[in-house]
């Protein structure tokens, strides 16, 4: 994937959200009006928000659509956080496009396992709903993916967030430091160790690193202006395919070089079984160097934000024994690493909708 495509996609961010007010602030989550889901902008206890308007035909609802690029599987786990004002008695829950065949319209209005009860304490509070087996295929009224189902005389909401559990907190954020993509993998800031023409190829933003027989295939990133100040790097890498018979898939390793290419002062090869290459499974590589006079160390992991490390980073196709998960024959190139190392803030969202036909409820 190229950096340009990433900048228009939400598939690598942890959450989408909508802040409700006179003019909503929406990042991948759209709150919209519908006949039985009208809202009114207001201010409660110093916070701009929206109130669920009375519905003459029955219950009150607030409808939401999730940007399609945030949906990564036909059935997924999700968490929904709702910031609401506890103004009076009553309750509310989430009805989502899910997989409960006993729910109306073959699961299009699956109800959350949690119902939140209001006690009128006049405070802003946050409720979390865990949704299992969510389809989010725009099957509800108006193409909604979920709605808040309200049973209360007065109900106010100021923010709703949909979270993908298990995604690193740093996903989709822009971190400090130099972060390049591989539109030109061997630009002046990248140094290949070895015979470049035989080891590295860059096509359509994907870096291909060929198998090593006697040594490591290395690509060294020289961070411009690196100093003792804090340095950050976040990269996303995966193997897309392995050659048939490749019995030594490598892993991601980070190497600190504080003087020059001939002096490796600290390295951290893969330590856990999960660190070895697995086809089509992305690995987050988080790198952090705090301002410290001591010798930096390095490591890889799930971009948790706590990794100590480096001003110069080497991503290597090492040779850690272990069988790949994708062992299908006739896989021509090995290993292949697609790396995208400039997470950008999403600026536009697709409005293409697909899936089941919308159902009125």
N, C-alpha and C positions, 0 to 999 in steps of 0.2 A: 504494500500500500504506500502511495506517495504521501508526502506531507500535505500537499494540496487537498487530496481526498480526505485525509484525517481531519483537516480544519473544518470540513463540512459534515463531519460525522460524529455521532455520540456513542459509537460502539465501545470506546475505550474509557469513558468517564464513569465515575462511581454512582452518580445520581443526577436526576433532573428535578427541576423545581418550578413552582409558580408562586409568586408573592402577590396576594390579592389586594387590590386597591382600586381607585377610580380608573387608572390605566395600569393593568397588571404588568408585572415584570416577570417574563416567562423565559426559562432556559430549558427547552426541550419538553416542557409540559404546558399544555394549553387548557385553560379553564374557559368554557364557553357557555353561552346561554341557550336554553331549550325551553319548550313549552312548559314542561313540568320541572324545569331546573333553572328558574330565573333567580337572579341575585341583585342586590342593591349595594352600591358602594357607600360606606359609612366610616365613622371613626368611633372606636370604643376604648375607653381607658387609655387614651393617648396613642393608640395604634390604628393606622389605616387598615381597613379590612373589607370583607363583603358579608352581607347577611343573606341567608336563604329566604327568599320571598314566599309568602303564602301561596299555596297551590289549591285552587278551588276544587280540583278533581281528586285530591288525595294527599299523599305524602310529599315532603319537600326533598329536593335533590340538588346536588351541585355536581356538574359533569366535567370530566377531564379526558384529554387525549394525550397519549405519550408519543413523542417523535419515533417514527419507525426505526431509525438507525440505532436507537437505544435497545431495541428488542433483539436479543441474540439467540433465541431458541423458540421452537414452537410451544414449549411448555417450560415455564421458568419460575424460580423463586423470586420474590420481591418483598420489600418492606415499604410501607407507606406511613410517613410521619405527617400528622395533621396538627397544626397549631390553632387552637380554638379557644374561645372565651366561654368560661363556665358561668353563664348568666342566669340560668333557670333550670328547673327540673326537666327531665326528658332523657333521650339517648340518641346515639348515632352509630353507624357501622359503615363499612365499605362493601359495596356490591361491585364485583369485578368480572371481566370477561375471563371465565375460568373453565375448569374441567368437571364440575359437579353436574352430572347428567340429570340429577333430580331437581336442579335449579331451573328457573324459567328459561325457555328457549335454548335448551341443551347446554346449559352452563353459562350463557351470556351474562346472567345476573347472579353468579355465585356469590353467596354472602360470606363475609369474613367470619372466622371462628370467634373473633373478639367483638363484643359490643361495649361501647363506652357510655357510662351513665353520668349524667350531669347532676350536680348537687347544689348549684347556685352559689358557689363561694366567691364569685366576682373576680376571678383571676384568669390570666392567660395561661394555658396549659398545653402540653404536647402529648398526643396519643400515638402509639405505634401499632400498626396492623401488619401481621405476618401473613403474606399471601402465598399459598402453595398451589402449583399447577396452573399458574396464570398464563393465558394465551395472549391477551392484549391484541386482539385482531379487529378492533373497532366494531364490535358486534352490537353495542348498545345504541340507544337513541342518539342520533346525530353523529354516529361514528365514534362514540366514546369508548374508552378502554376500561374506565371505572367511574363510579359516582359515589358521593357521600349520601347515604340514605338517612334522613333526619326525622326524628320523632320528638319535636320540641317546639314550644311556642316561639322561642327566639334562639337563633343559632348564628354565630359569627366565626369566620375563618380568616386568618391573615396569611398563612403560608402552608403549602402542601409540597411534600418532597417524596419522590419514588427512588428507592435505593436498591442497588444490586449487591446483595451480601457476598462477601468474599473477594470483592475487587479492592485493590490497594487504595488507600486514601489519596495518594498522589496521582492517581490515574486521571489523565486529561488536564492536569495543571501544568503551568509553565514554571519551571524551576530556574534558579540562578545558574549562571555559567554558560559555556558555549555548547550548544546542542545542534548538531547538524543532521541532515538526512542523507540518504544515499542516492540522490539524483545524480550526484557526481561523487561516487564512493572514494575515489582516489584524488580528491582535491588537495590543495596545499596543506590542509590541516590533518590529513590522514596519511600515515606512513605505513606501507605494506612491507613486511619483513619476508624476504625471499623473492622468488621469481614471480613478479606480479602477474604477468600474462597467463601463467599456468595455475595461479591460485585464486585470483579474485576476478569476478565479473559483476558489473552492475547493469541491470536491465530493468527499466520501469520502476526505479526506486527500490528494487530488491537486490540485496547483496548476496552473491553466490560464492561460497567458500568451498573449494574442492577438497577431497579427502587428502589427508597427509599420510605418507608411508613411513618416513624416517624422522620427521620433525613436526613441530606445531605450525599451523597456519595462523598467522597473527596479523592484526590490523591495529595500529597504534594511533590513538587520537591525541594530538598535541593541543592542549587547551591554550589559546592565545591569552596572554596576560595573566597566566596562572601565578599565584603568589601564596603567601601564608594566610590570606583571607579565606573565608568559607567558599568552597566550591561545591557545586551540585551537578549531578547528571542523572537523568532518568532515561533508560532505554527499554525497548520492548522487542524481544527476539523470539523467533521460533524456527524450527526445522520444518520445511514444507515437504521434503521427501528425502529418502536415503537410497543410495545405490544398492542393488541386489547383492547380498553377500557381505555387506559392510558390517562386520562383527564388533567394531570398536567405535560406536557413536560417542562423540565427545560431550562436553558440557560448556557452560559459560564460566570463564575465569576472569578475574580482574587482577592486573599486575601494576604495582606502583613503581615508576621509574623516576627517581628524584634528580638524577644527574644527567644521564644520557642513555642512549639505546643499549649500550653495552653493560649497563649496571642495573640489574633487577634487585631491588632492595627488599621487596615484600611481595608475596603472592598468596592468592587464596584459591586453589583449585576446588572443584565441586566436592562437597563433603557428604551430602545426603543423596540417597538413591534417586530422589525426585529431581536432582540437579542435572542428571544426564539428559541428553537430547531425547525428546519424544515428539513424534511427528504431529503437527497441527496444534501443539500445545504451547501457548505463549509463556515466556518467562520474563518477569520484570527484573531489571538490573538497576538497583538503586545505589548511587555512589555519593558519599558525603565526606568532605574534608573540613574539619573545624579549624579555626585559627589557633594553631598550637605549635610551639617550637619543637615538640617531640616528633619522632618518626611516625608518619602516617601508616596505617594498616589498610587492608582492602578486603572486600568481600562481595558476595552476590546474594540475592534473596528476593523477597517479594516487595521490594521498594517500600519498606516499612518506615523509612525516614530516620532510622537509627544506625545505619551502616557507617562506620568510620571510613575515611579514605582519601581521595587522591586528586592530584592535579593533572595527571596523565593516566589515561585508562587504556588497557589493551584487552580487546575482546578476542578470544582465541577459540579455535575449534580443536580443543584438546582431545586426547584419546583415552577416555575413561571407559573401561570394559562395561558392557551391559547391552542387552538386546533392545532394539527399538520396538516401539509398540506397533509401528506400521512396517510389517515384514513382507508386504506384497511384492511379487517379482517384477522385473523389468522397470525398476526405478532408476533412471539414467544418471542422475547427478547426486553427489554426496559430499559432505552434508550441505544443505542449503539453509542459509540463515537469512530471514527477512528482518531487518532491524529498522525501527522508526524511532529516532531519538530526539524529536522536537515536538513533544505534546503541545498542541496549540489550542487556544480557546475557540470553541465552536462559534461560528458567526452566522450560520444560516442552517435551516433545517428543512429536510425534504417533506413535502406534503403529499407524497404518493401513498395511497392507502391500498392495502391488499388484505385478503382473508375472507372471512364469512360475511354473508349479507347482513346488513344492519337489521336489528330486530327491535320493534317498539315494545316497551314495557311500562 
